[in-house]
């Protein structure tokens, strides 16, 4: 009688085991969507809703929220989202060496460089604009950087959902800039904020065995 522990796996079982291991590896390198997308969605949903209430669609505020207060709320939530994302990236890179670590590091530095240059441009130009247009400048170019880097990340890691999310961010951002500050804040909060939450939950569900 042959012990089950000594039984040679069938070709089908071996193939299934290899596929499961490959899927687990891919999930690790792409990170947990609950940390990578959902926190940013919550930050944009809450933060840009505050901006929408400040601007209104007709130039009249819908709530007594100043631009500074709206910006503070957005920055606090983005700081939390960035911390959660950084934690997940650190966890992803634990025990990983070689090209993957270098690729992740270069991509992270690209985000940092893009945001720094964006801030320098906005700080230089925004004082020349009215308050509402100044806020639109900050929001528009920051989402421009995010959309492009999402598409770049999707191309680097061959991850189509991330690439298409970058396209969506760019399209909504461009439309919002054309329509004005109030509409930009509303579209960003609803379509991009809520949209990132949905995408993150959907990707997390797909990852579950």
Buried (B, 14 or more C-beta within 10 A) or exposed (E): EEEEEEEEEEEEEEEEEEEEEEEEEEBBBBBBBBBBBBBBBBBBBBBBBBBBBBBBBEEEBEEEBEBEBBBEBBEEBBEBBBEBBEEBBEEBBEEEEEEBEEEBEEBEEBBEEBBEEBBEEBEEBBEEEEEBBBBBBBBBBBBBBBBBBBBBBBEBBEBEBBBBBBEBBBEBBBEBBEBBBBBBBBBBBBBBBBBBBEBBBEBBEEBEE
